[in-house]
Amino acid sequence: MAAETGTPTTLTLKSNDDERFSVAESAAILSVTIRNMVEDGCAGGVIPLDNVDGKTLASVITYMNGISAIPGVGAAADEEKKKSFRDKFLSDMDFETLADMVLAANYLNMSCLMDAVSAKIAQVMENKPVGWVRRKFGIENDYTPEEEAAVKEEHKWTFEGVETDDDI
């Protein structure tokens, strides 16, 4: 590592659509996958990330840089700064981008990003009707109308406060 000379080490990450990104090693090692490659000496040259597209990788790197720029570990003020950064970072992402981010976080083994994106997806899904969830996740409705009505009747409490689904 070049940290001994005072020069931060930069890694080059390559997306599955051949976009290349330079990122400080100190930020990139938020990913356990990348950290393991660095520790095993496999990070020379370009690190291919075959399961992440360029648009998503750019967002992941923005997250890495933002979180790693917040100093300190464990201090309450620093944790509040990280939460504020995560909230702002995820605030304008559409559902499809969030889905891509959670897949990237899983592939890169970034629990901090996985937790933040999963919480945001849960927040977006809160009080959404069954039809909305089916459409977003491509889930086929295998219930007959009678079966669906019976389930809704049997579990009325699960449908309390749920938005209406006018598209069904």
C-alpha positions in Angstrom: 0.0 0.0 0.0 1.1 3.5 -0.8 -0.1 4.8 2.6 3.4 4.5 4.0 4.7 7.2 1.6 1.8 9.5 2.5 0.2 9.1 -1.0 -3.2 7.6 -0.9 -3.6 4.5 -3.0 -6.1 4.7 -5.8 -7.9 1.7 -7.2 -9.5 1.4 -10.6 -12.9 -0.3 -10.7 -14.4 -1.5 -14.0 -18.2 -2.0 -14.4 -19.8 -4.7 -16.4 -20.3 -2.2 -19.2 -16.6 -1.4 -19.3 -16.8 2.0 -17.5 -13.7 2.7 -15.4 -13.7 4.6 -12.1 -10.9 5.7 -9.9 -11.6 5.5 -6.2 -9.4 5.9 -3.1 -8.6 2.6 -1.5 -9.6 3.9 1.8 -13.2 4.4 0.4 -13.3 1.3 -1.7 -12.5 -1.0 1.2 -16.0 -0.3 2.6 -16.7 -3.2 0.3 -15.6 -6.5 1.9 -15.2 -8.0 -1.6 -12.8 -5.2 -2.7 -11.0 -5.3 0.7 -10.4 -9.0 0.4 -9.0 -8.5 -3.1 -6.6 -5.8 -1.8 -5.5 -7.9 1.2 -4.9 -10.9 -1.1 -2.8 -8.8 -3.5 -5.4 -9.2 -6.3 -6.1 -5.5 -6.7 -3.3 -4.6 -9.1 -4.4 -3.0 -12.2 -8.2 -2.9 -12.9 -10.7 -4.6 -10.6 -13.6 -6.0 -12.7 -17.0 -5.9 -11.1 -18.9 -8.0 -13.4 -22.3 -7.8 -11.7 -22.5 -4.0 -11.4 -23.3 -1.6 -14.3 -21.6 1.8 -14.7 -24.5 4.0 -13.5 -24.9 1.9 -10.3 -21.1 1.7 -9.7 -20.9 5.5 -10.0 -23.6 5.8 -7.2 -21.8 3.2 -5.1 -18.6 5.1 -5.4 -20.4 8.4 -4.4 -21.6 6.5 -1.3 -18.1 5.1 -0.6 -16.5 8.6 -0.9 -19.2 10.3 1.2 -19.2 7.8 4.1 -15.4 7.5 4.2 -15.0 11.3 4.3 -16.8 11.4 7.6 -14.1 11.1 10.3 -14.3 8.9 13.4 -15.8 5.6 14.3 -18.5 5.1 16.8 -18.9 8.7 18.0 -22.6 9.7 18.2 -22.0 12.9 16.3 -20.2 11.0 13.5 -23.0 8.4 13.3 -25.5 11.2 13.0 -23.5 12.7 10.2 -23.4 9.3 8.4 -27.1 8.9 8.9 -27.7 12.4 7.5 -25.5 11.6 4.5 -27.3 8.3 3.8 -30.7 9.9 4.0 -29.7 12.6 1.6 -27.9 10.2 -0.7 -31.0 7.9 -1.0 -33.7 10.5 -1.0 -34.1 11.1 -4.7 -33.5 7.5 -6.0 -36.3 5.9 -7.8 -37.3 2.3 -7.0 -35.4 0.7 -9.9 -32.2 2.5 -8.9 -32.7 1.3 -5.3 -33.1 -2.2 -6.5 -29.9 -2.0 -8.5 -28.1 -0.5 -5.5 -29.2 -3.4 -3.2 -28.0 -5.9 -5.7 -24.6 -4.1 -6.0 -24.4 -3.8 -2.2 -24.9 -7.6 -2.0 -22.4 -8.4 -4.7 -19.8 -6.0 -3.1 -20.6 -7.2 0.4 -21.2 -3.7 1.8 -23.4 -4.2 4.8 -23.6 -0.5 5.5 -25.0 0.2 2.1 -27.2 -2.9 2.1 -28.8 -1.8 5.4 -29.4 1.7 4.2 -30.9 0.8 0.8 -33.0 -2.0 2.3 -34.4 0.4 4.9 -35.2 2.9 2.1 -36.9 0.2 0.0 -39.0 -0.8 3.1 -39.9 2.8 3.6 -41.0 3.2 -0.1 -43.1 -0.1 0.2 -44.8 0.9 3.4 -48.6 0.9 3.1 -48.4 0.0 -0.6 -51.2 -2.3 -1.9 -50.5 -5.8 -2.9 -51.0 -5.0 -6.6 -48.2 -2.3 -6.4 -45.8 -4.8 -4.8 -46.7 -7.4 -7.5 -46.0 -5.0 -10.3 -42.7 -3.6 -8.8 -41.3 -7.1 -8.3 -42.9 -8.8 -11.3 -44.9 -11.3 -9.1 -47.7 -13.1 -10.9 -51.0 -13.2 -9.0 -51.8 -16.9 -8.7 -54.9 -16.4 -6.5 -58.4 -16.5 -8.0 -60.5 -13.5 -7.1 -62.3 -15.7 -4.5 -59.1 -16.9 -2.9 -57.8 -13.3 -2.7 -61.0 -12.1 -1.1 -60.8 -14.9 1.4 -57.3 -14.0 2.4 -58.2 -10.3 2.7 -61.1 -11.3 4.9 -59.1 -13.6 7.1 -56.3 -11.1 7.6 -58.1 -7.8 7.6 -55.6 -6.2 9.9 -52.8 -6.5 7.4 -54.7 -4.3 5.0 -55.4 -1.5 7.5 -53.8 1.8 6.4 -52.8 0.4 3.0 -53.1 2.8 0.1 -55.8 2.0 -2.5 -54.7 0.4 -5.7 -56.6 2.0 -8.5 -54.6 0.2 -11.2 -56.1 -3.2 -10.5 
